[in-house]
Amino acid sequence: MGLLTRPTLSLIVFLSIVAAPTIAVSQPVKSDQDVLIELEKSWNEAFYRKDLRYIESILADEFMSTYEDGSRADKKKELALTEAFDQAVQSAIQDSFTVRVFGETAVVWFTLHLVGLKQGQPSELTLSYTDVWVLRDGNWRCVSAHSTRVTAK
C-alpha cells in the first residue's frame, strides 16, 4: 500500500501545483515623492515638445505662476507661452529635488539648468523652482509655480 500508481502520483503533483500559492510579480508602489518628481520631469519634457494636452492635464484650473522676472500667468497664459516657445534648448537638467507632502498638498523644490541658444547667442541659465501641488480625485495637480533666476557667485 506504500506505492502510488503513476496516475495517482500525477494527480498529487498536479494538485500541489494548482493549490500552491501564486507568486505575484507586482510593481513597487511609488511614493508621492517619486510621483511628484516624475510629474515635474514629464512637465519639463512636455514643455519642450509643446505637448499642451499633457500640461493642461496636470495644471489645476486655478493654476498661477510667477516667473523669474516677477510677471504672473494663469493656466491659459502658461499654455500660450508653451505654445509660443521658440528657443533652441540643447540641455535641460532638473536636479536637487526636495519634496514635502502635507496630506493632500505637496511642495516641490528643484533646480533647472538650461543650456541653449537665445536669439542666436549661446546662453546658460539656472532657475530655482517652488511648485505647489494638490491631490484631487487621486491625481496630483499643480496649483502654483514660482521660478527664480540663480545668479553665479
C-alpha positions, 0 to 999 in steps of 0.5 A, a space after each residue: 500500500 506504500 506505492 502510488 500508481 503513476 496516475 495517482 502520483 500525477 494527480 498529487 503533483 498536479 494538485 500541489 501545483 494548482 493549490 500552491 500559492 501564486 507568486 505575484 510579480 507586482 510593481 513597487 508602489 511609488 511614493 508621492 515623492 517619486 510621483 511628484 518628481 516624475 510629474 515635474 520631469 514629464 512637465 519639463 519634457 512636455 514643455 519642450 515638445 509643446 505637448 499642451 494636452 499633457 500640461 493642461 492635464 496636470 495644471 489645476 484650473 486655478 493654476 498661477 505662476 510667477 516667473 523669474 522676472 516677477 510677471 504672473 500667468 494663469 493656466 491659459 497664459 502658461 499654455 500660450 507661452 508653451 505654445 509660443 516657445 521658440 528657443 533652441 534648448 540643447 540641455 535641460 537638467 532638473 536636479 536637487 529635488 526636495 519634496 514635502 507632502 502635507 496630506 493632500 498638498 505637496 511642495 516641490 523644490 528643484 533646480 533647472 539648468 538650461 543650456 541653449 541658444 537665445 536669439 542666436 547667442 549661446 546662453 546658460 541659465 539656472 532657475 530655482 523652482 517652488 511648485 505647489 501641488 494638490 491631490 484631487 480625485 487621486 491625481 496630483 495637480 499643480 496649483 502654483 509655480 514660482 521660478 527664480 533666476 540663480 545668479 553665479 557667485 
